Amino acid sequence: MKRLKFFIILFWMLFTKSYDAYCTFQHTPDLSKEANPLVSVLGFNWFWLLLVIGILTIYTCYTLYLISFKPVKLYPVEKEYSFSNFIAYIYFGKKSNLLSMLYKLPSLKDKRIHYSLGNILVRYLVFSGLVSTIMWLLINNSEFYRDIHNHLVVYGILISGTFMIMYNYYKTNYKRYQMS
């Protein structure tokens, strides 16, 4: 069952990223209409865009492998952690506050970064794949949607969805931590 779940998630992430790139190329081969900040702000061409997205996708696939087949316990042993301290502990592996996550990075020597970021990245790629696939299906098949499509709405959905994913992930794990 674990392998099946792994392969379904892996397939979904790879399929939706490929479908997004294919549709983007069909829609704007020169990237002149591309809203991705890597293109619209940083000026990336196809090579750099695909390289960055490819590396991030491969890394996320690696973290999916880790969390699927080599899980580790990220919870603190002590029981008095608040929700915000718990989130920081998951990230750093030591007691810290939530605000420190904005200006500190976890040790790169510790595998913790792969597990803490990986759990979020995998969920995000599954969600963003759903959003981009629905968006492209609507763009390609609905005149009504094409007329109202707005990249700011799509990015709003992606950003708010990311915060909901993160909150849900940490809240679920915090409840498990409290019960253990």
C-alpha positions as CSV (number, residue, x, y, z in Angstrom):
1,M,0.0,0.0,0.0
2,K,2.9,2.3,0.9
3,R,4.5,1.7,-2.6
4,L,1.2,2.3,-4.4
5,K,0.6,5.6,-2.6
6,F,4.2,6.6,-3.3
7,F,3.9,5.9,-7.1
8,I,0.5,7.6,-7.4
9,I,1.8,10.7,-5.8
10,L,5.1,10.6,-7.8
11,F,3.1,10.0,-11.0
12,W,0.8,12.9,-10.2
13,M,3.6,15.4,-9.5
14,L,5.6,14.4,-12.6
15,F,2.5,14.3,-14.9
16,T,1.1,17.7,-13.7
17,K,4.5,19.5,-13.9
18,S,5.0,18.1,-17.4
19,Y,1.4,19.0,-18.5
20,D,1.9,22.5,-17.1
21,A,5.1,22.9,-19.1
22,Y,3.6,21.5,-22.3
23,C,0.5,23.8,-22.0
24,T,2.7,26.8,-21.3
25,F,4.8,26.1,-24.4
26,Q,1.6,25.7,-26.5
27,H,0.2,28.9,-25.1
28,T,3.3,31.0,-25.1
29,P,6.3,29.4,-26.9
30,D,8.4,32.6,-26.4
31,L,7.2,33.0,-22.7
32,S,5.9,36.5,-23.4
33,K,2.6,35.7,-21.7
34,E,4.1,33.7,-18.8
35,A,3.2,34.9,-15.3
36,N,5.6,32.7,-13.4
37,P,7.9,35.2,-11.5
38,L,10.9,33.3,-12.6
39,V,10.1,34.5,-16.1
40,S,8.1,37.7,-15.5
41,V,10.4,39.1,-12.8
42,L,13.7,37.4,-13.2
43,G,13.6,37.1,-17.0
44,F,14.3,33.4,-17.2
45,N,14.2,31.7,-20.6
46,W,13.0,28.2,-21.2
47,F,16.3,26.6,-20.3
48,W,16.6,28.3,-16.9
49,L,12.9,27.9,-16.1
50,L,12.9,24.2,-16.8
51,L,16.2,23.7,-15.0
52,V,15.0,25.4,-11.8
53,I,11.5,23.7,-11.9
54,G,13.2,20.4,-12.8
55,I,15.6,20.6,-9.9
56,L,12.9,21.5,-7.4
57,T,10.6,18.8,-8.7
58,I,13.4,16.2,-8.5
59,Y,14.3,17.3,-5.0
60,T,10.6,17.0,-4.0
61,C,10.5,13.5,-5.5
62,Y,13.5,12.6,-3.4
63,T,11.8,14.0,-0.2
64,L,8.7,12.0,-1.1
65,Y,10.9,8.9,-1.2
66,L,12.4,9.8,2.2
67,I,9.1,10.4,3.9
68,S,7.5,7.4,2.3
69,F,10.2,4.8,2.9
70,K,12.6,6.2,5.5
71,P,10.4,8.1,7.9
72,V,11.8,9.7,11.0
73,K,10.2,11.1,14.1
74,L,10.4,14.9,14.1
75,Y,8.5,15.5,17.3
76,P,10.2,16.8,20.5
77,V,10.5,14.4,23.5
78,E,9.2,17.0,25.9
79,K,5.5,17.5,26.1
80,E,5.1,21.2,27.0
81,Y,5.6,22.7,23.6
82,S,3.2,25.3,22.3
83,F,1.9,25.0,18.8
84,S,4.3,27.7,17.5
85,N,7.3,26.1,19.4
86,F,6.3,22.7,18.0
87,I,6.4,24.1,14.4
88,A,9.8,25.6,15.0
89,Y,11.0,22.3,16.6
90,I,9.9,20.4,13.5
91,Y,12.0,22.8,11.4
92,F,15.1,23.2,13.5
93,G,15.2,20.1,15.7
94,K,15.6,22.2,18.9
95,K,13.4,24.5,20.9
96,S,13.0,27.8,19.1
97,N,10.2,30.3,18.3
98,L,8.1,30.5,15.2
99,L,9.5,33.9,14.2
100,S,13.0,32.5,13.9
101,M,11.9,30.5,10.9
102,L,11.8,33.8,8.9
103,Y,15.5,34.5,9.3
104,K,17.2,31.2,10.3
105,L,17.8,28.0,8.3
106,P,18.0,24.5,9.9
107,S,21.4,22.8,9.8
108,L,22.1,21.5,6.3
109,K,24.0,18.6,8.0
110,D,20.8,17.3,9.5
111,K,18.4,15.3,7.4
112,R,15.6,17.2,9.2
113,I,15.5,19.9,6.5
114,H,14.6,17.2,3.9
115,Y,11.8,15.9,6.0
116,S,10.3,19.2,7.3
117,L,10.5,20.9,3.9
118,G,9.7,17.7,2.0
119,N,6.4,17.1,3.7
120,I,5.3,20.6,2.8
121,L,6.8,20.6,-0.8
122,V,5.1,17.2,-1.6
123,R,1.7,18.5,-0.5
124,Y,2.2,21.7,-2.3
125,L,3.2,20.0,-5.6
126,V,0.1,17.8,-5.4
127,F,-2.1,20.9,-4.8
128,S,-0.4,23.1,-7.3
129,G,-0.6,20.3,-9.9
130,L,-4.4,20.1,-9.3
131,V,-4.7,23.9,-9.7
132,S,-2.6,24.2,-12.8
133,T,-4.2,21.1,-14.5
134,I,-7.7,22.5,-13.8
135,M,-6.6,26.0,-15.0
136,W,-5.1,24.6,-18.3
137,L,-8.1,22.4,-18.9
138,L,-10.4,25.4,-18.5
139,I,-8.1,27.7,-20.7
140,N,-8.0,25.0,-23.4
141,N,-11.7,24.1,-23.3
142,S,-13.8,27.0,-22.0
143,E,-14.2,30.4,-23.7
144,F,-15.9,31.7,-20.6
145,Y,-12.9,30.9,-18.4
146,R,-10.4,32.2,-21.0
147,D,-12.2,35.6,-20.8
148,I,-12.1,35.8,-17.0
149,H,-8.7,34.0,-16.4
150,N,-6.4,36.1,-14.2
151,H,-3.0,35.0,-13.1
152,L,-3.3,37.0,-9.9
153,V,-6.3,34.9,-8.9
154,V,-4.4,31.7,-9.7
155,Y,-1.4,32.8,-7.6
156,G,-3.8,33.9,-4.8
157,I,-5.3,30.4,-4.8
158,L,-1.8,28.9,-4.8
159,I,-0.5,31.1,-2.0
160,S,-3.6,30.8,0.3
161,G,-3.6,27.0,-0.4
162,T,0.0,26.8,0.6
163,F,-0.7,28.4,4.0
164,M,-3.7,26.1,4.5
165,I,-1.5,23.1,3.6
166,M,1.1,24.2,6.1
167,Y,-1.4,24.9,8.8
168,N,-3.1,21.6,8.3
169,Y,0.2,19.6,8.3
170,Y,1.5,21.2,11.5
171,K,-1.9,21.1,13.3
172,T,-2.4,17.4,12.5
173,N,1.1,16.6,13.7
174,Y,0.7,18.8,16.8
175,K,-2.4,16.8,17.7
176,R,-0.4,13.5,17.3
177,Y,2.4,14.9,19.4
178,Q,0.0,15.8,22.2
179,M,-1.6,12.4,22.1
180,S,1.7,10.5,22.2
